[in-house]
Amino acid sequence: MKKLFVAALIVMLLITACKPGGNAADAAVAALEATRSAQNAAATTNAIAPTAEPPTAAPTEVPATLAPTETATAIPTPTEVPTVKATTNINANCRFGPDKVFSLVELLNVGTTALVIGQYTTNGQWWKLRTDSGKECWVLGTNVSIAGDTNLVARLESPPTPTPVPPPDWNGYWFIRFSNSDSNPDGSASTYTIPITQSGNTVSGSFTAKSGGVSFSGTVSPDGMTVLGSLSYNPYGNFNFIFVRVSGNLDQFQGKFYRPANPGIDGVFCGGKNGAGTPNPCRP
């Protein structure tokens, strides 16, 4: 703006100098007017001139989204469960639990092999087996040989110990069949009602048969199911005898008397009580 004012002033001075009779005051006024005219012209020019756009930044290229890299999922390899096997050294009882008080599940013949699936050591070494038939049962360690790493065999708890069932006793009056002749044991048998007494593990009794007096005494097994002993039958002499309780009816027993030196020659001696009658067959 100063440049415009100076330029206008110079122009006016020149004009004044050229005009005769001109004075300085008129020249100043004319210079001022020229300056204003120049300012107005400049303002108009500025208003008409387009405003320059600020430079637009070049768009930044957005990289394409990368597809996620597929990571292969590792499939876990199953842990190899080492197999431990037991082979029976003898014919071995395999039971419901690791104790002799448990009932029998299966009798494993000598040489039988089964998978070991557990162990119990509170009352000796016991192994839990899974047999080829799919049954699971416990066998005493001394009855088997083990192959494999037994440290990897799980230690298991014992099933509840079964409540012991007292063995049946032999006391009471029994209705019996007894042979009067060993040459015709079944055809010659007669029936009698006799007392049988048990004291501890000893079973005894006596009665009078058609052919003479009979007395007997024997030892009962721990389970109360069997009696083995000797029998005197006058006038025929001495014999061995056996009583075997009928498992399906404890009020019956099968039995016979015999001489070991004469196998096949024996007499019947069976009985029943509490209305059960004698079993058929009479001899075991």
C-alpha positions in Angstrom: 0.0 0.0 0.0 2.9 2.4 0.7 4.2 1.8 -2.8 0.8 2.8 -4.3 0.7 6.0 -2.2 4.2 7.1 -3.2 3.5 6.3 -6.8 0.3 8.4 -6.8 2.1 11.3 -5.1 4.8 11.3 -7.7 2.2 11.3 -10.5 0.4 14.2 -9.0 3.5 16.2 -8.5 4.4 15.7 -12.1 0.9 16.8 -13.2 1.1 19.8 -11.0 4.5 20.7 -12.3 3.2 20.4 -15.8 0.1 22.6 -15.1 0.8 26.2 -14.8 -0.8 28.0 -11.8 -1.0 24.8 -9.8 -0.2 24.8 -6.1 1.1 22.3 -3.5 -2.2 21.9 -1.6 -4.1 20.9 -4.7 -1.4 18.5 -5.5 -1.6 16.9 -2.1 -5.4 16.5 -2.4 -5.0 15.0 -5.8 -2.4 12.6 -4.5 -4.7 11.4 -1.6 -7.5 10.8 -4.0 -5.2 8.8 -6.3 -4.1 6.7 -3.3 -7.7 5.9 -2.4 -8.5 5.0 -5.9 -5.5 2.7 -6.0 -6.5 1.1 -2.7 -10.0 0.5 -3.9 -8.7 -1.0 -7.1 -6.4 -3.3 -5.2 -9.2 -4.5 -2.9 -11.4 -5.2 -5.9 -8.7 -7.2 -7.6 -8.1 -9.2 -4.5 -11.9 -9.9 -4.1 -12.1 -11.1 -7.7 -8.9 -13.2 -7.7 -9.7 -16.8 -6.8 -8.4 -18.0 -3.5 -5.8 -20.7 -4.1 -6.8 -24.2 -2.7 -4.4 -25.6 -0.3 -2.6 -28.5 -1.7 -4.4 -31.8 -1.2 -2.2 -34.5 0.3 -1.9 -37.5 -1.9 -4.1 -40.2 -0.5 -2.1 -42.7 1.4 -2.7 -46.1 0.0 -4.2 -48.4 2.6 -2.6 -51.8 2.3 -5.0 -54.6 1.7 -5.9 -56.5 4.8 -3.8 -59.6 4.9 -5.7 -62.8 5.3 -4.8 -64.4 8.6 -2.2 -67.0 8.2 -3.8 -70.4 8.9 -2.1 -72.2 11.7 -2.2 -75.9 11.6 -3.7 -77.3 14.8 -1.6 -80.1 16.2 -3.6 -83.2 17.0 -2.4 -84.6 20.3 -1.0 -88.0 20.1 -2.8 -90.3 22.6 -0.6 -91.2 25.5 0.4 -94.8 25.2 -1.0 -96.7 28.2 1.5 -99.4 29.0 -0.1 -102.8 29.3 0.7 -104.8 32.4 -0.3 -108.4 32.3 -0.6 -111.2 34.8 -0.2 -114.9 34.2 -1.5 -117.4 36.8 1.1 -119.7 38.3 -1.6 -122.1 39.7 -5.4 -122.4 39.4 -6.3 -119.1 41.1 -9.4 -117.7 42.6 -10.4 -114.3 41.2 -12.7 -112.5 43.6 -15.0 -109.6 43.9 -12.5 -107.8 46.1 -8.9 -107.9 47.4 -9.5 -110.3 50.3 -10.4 -114.0 50.8 -13.7 -112.9 52.4 -15.0 -111.8 49.0 -16.9 -114.4 46.9 -15.5 -116.0 43.8 -16.0 -114.4 40.4 -14.0 -116.8 38.3 -11.5 -119.6 38.6 -8.5 -118.8 36.5 -6.7 -122.0 35.3 -3.0 -122.1 35.5 -1.4 -120.2 32.5 -4.3 -117.8 32.1 -3.2 -114.3 31.1 -5.2 -111.2 31.9 -4.8 -107.4 31.8 -3.8 -105.8 35.1 -6.0 -102.7 35.7 -5.4 -101.9 39.4 -3.6 -103.0 42.6 -4.3 -103.0 46.4 -1.6 -103.6 49.0 -3.2 -103.1 52.4 -3.5 -106.8 53.2 -0.9 -108.2 50.9 -0.4 -107.6 47.2 -3.6 -108.0 45.2 -4.0 -107.3 41.5 -7.3 -106.3 39.8 -7.6 -108.1 36.4 -9.8 -107.8 33.3 -10.1 -111.2 31.9 -10.6 -112.1 28.2 -14.3 -112.7 29.0 -14.6 -109.0 30.1 -14.9 -109.8 33.8 -13.1 -107.8 36.4 -11.9 -109.4 39.6 -9.0 -109.5 42.1 -6.3 -112.2 42.4 -3.7 -112.6 45.1 -0.2 -111.6 44.0 1.5 -114.8 45.0 -0.7 -116.7 42.5 0.4 -114.7 39.4 3.5 -113.6 37.5 3.4 -109.9 36.4 4.9 -108.6 33.2 5.2 -104.8 32.7 5.9 -101.6 34.7 3.8 -102.1 37.9 4.6 -98.5 39.0 2.1 -97.3 36.4 -0.7 -99.5 37.7 -3.3 -97.4 39.6 -3.8 -98.0 43.3 -7.5 -98.7 44.0 -9.7 -98.8 47.0 -11.2 -102.1 48.1 -15.0 -102.5 47.7 -16.8 -102.7 51.1 -16.1 -105.9 52.9 -19.1 -108.2 52.8 -20.8 -109.0 56.1 -19.7 -112.5 57.0 -22.6 -115.0 56.8 -22.2 -117.6 59.6 -21.9 -121.1 58.2 -24.9 -123.3 58.7 -24.7 -125.7 61.6 -25.7 -129.3 61.7 -27.6 -129.4 65.0 -31.2 -130.8 64.9 -33.3 -133.8 64.0 -32.9 -135.0 60.5 -35.1 -137.3 58.4 -32.6 -139.7 56.7 -32.3 -142.5 54.3 -29.7 -145.1 55.2 -28.7 -148.4 53.5 -29.1 -151.7 55.3 -26.8 -153.4 52.8 -23.8 -152.2 50.8 -24.6 -154.8 48.1 -27.9 -153.1 47.3 -27.5 -149.6 48.8 -30.5 -147.9 47.2 -33.0 -150.8 47.3 -32.2 -151.7 50.9 -32.3 -148.1 52.3 -34.7 -147.4 55.2 -35.8 -144.0 56.6 -35.1 -142.9 60.2 -35.3 -139.7 62.2 -32.1 -139.2 64.1 -30.4 -136.4 66.1 -27.2 -134.9 64.7 -25.0 -132.7 67.0 -22.4 -130.2 66.2 -19.8 -129.0 68.8 -17.2 -126.6 67.4 -16.1 -128.2 64.1 -17.1 -131.8 65.1 -20.4 -133.4 63.9 -21.5 -136.6 65.5 -24.5 -138.9 66.0 -25.8 -142.4 66.6 -28.9 -144.4 65.9 -30.1 -148.0 65.6 -30.6 -149.2 62.0 -32.4 -152.5 61.0 -29.2 -154.3 60.7 -27.5 -153.0 63.8 -26.1 -150.0 65.6 -24.6 -147.0 63.8 -22.3 -144.3 65.2 -20.4 -141.6 63.3 -18.1 -138.6 63.9 -16.6 -136.2 61.5 -15.1 -132.7 60.9 -17.1 -130.0 59.4 -15.5 -127.6 56.8 -15.1 -123.9 57.7 -18.1 -123.0 55.5 -20.3 -125.6 57.2 -21.1 -127.3 53.9 -19.2 -130.5 54.2 -18.5 -133.2 56.8 -15.8 -135.9 56.5 -15.3 -138.6 59.1 -15.6 -142.2 60.1 -18.6 -144.5 60.7 -19.1 -147.7 62.6 -21.8 -150.0 61.4 -22.3 -153.1 63.5 -22.0 -155.9 62.3 -20.5 -154.7 59.0 -17.5 -152.9 60.4 -15.9 -149.5 59.8 -16.4 -147.0 57.0 -15.7 -143.5 55.9 -18.6 -141.1 55.3 -19.2 -137.8 53.6 -22.1 -135.3 54.0 -22.5 -132.5 51.4 -25.0 -129.8 52.1 -27.2 -129.0 49.1 -26.3 -125.4 48.1 -29.8 -124.5 47.0 -31.4 -125.9 50.2 -29.3 -125.9 53.4 -32.0 -128.1 55.0 -30.8 -131.0 52.9 -27.6 -133.0 52.6 -26.4 -135.7 50.2 -24.2 -138.4 51.7 -22.8 -141.8 51.6 -20.6 -144.3 53.6 -17.9 -146.3 51.9 -14.6 -148.2 52.2 -11.7 -146.5 50.4 -10.2 -149.9 49.6 -13.5 -150.9 47.8 -14.4 -148.0 45.6 -17.9 -148.2 44.1 -19.2 -150.2 47.0 -21.0 -147.8 49.3 -24.3 -147.1 51.1 -26.6 -144.1 51.0 -26.7 -141.7 53.9 -28.6 -138.5 53.1 -31.1 -136.4 55.0 -33.3 -133.4 55.3 -35.0 -131.4 58.1 -37.7 -128.8 58.7 -39.9 -130.7 56.3 -37.4 -130.6 53.4 -37.3 -134.4 52.9 -34.3 -136.2 51.5 -32.6 -135.0 48.3 -32.6 -136.9 45.0 -30.1 -138.2 44.2 -29.2 -139.2 47.7 -25.5 -139.8 47.1 -23.2 -136.9 46.1 
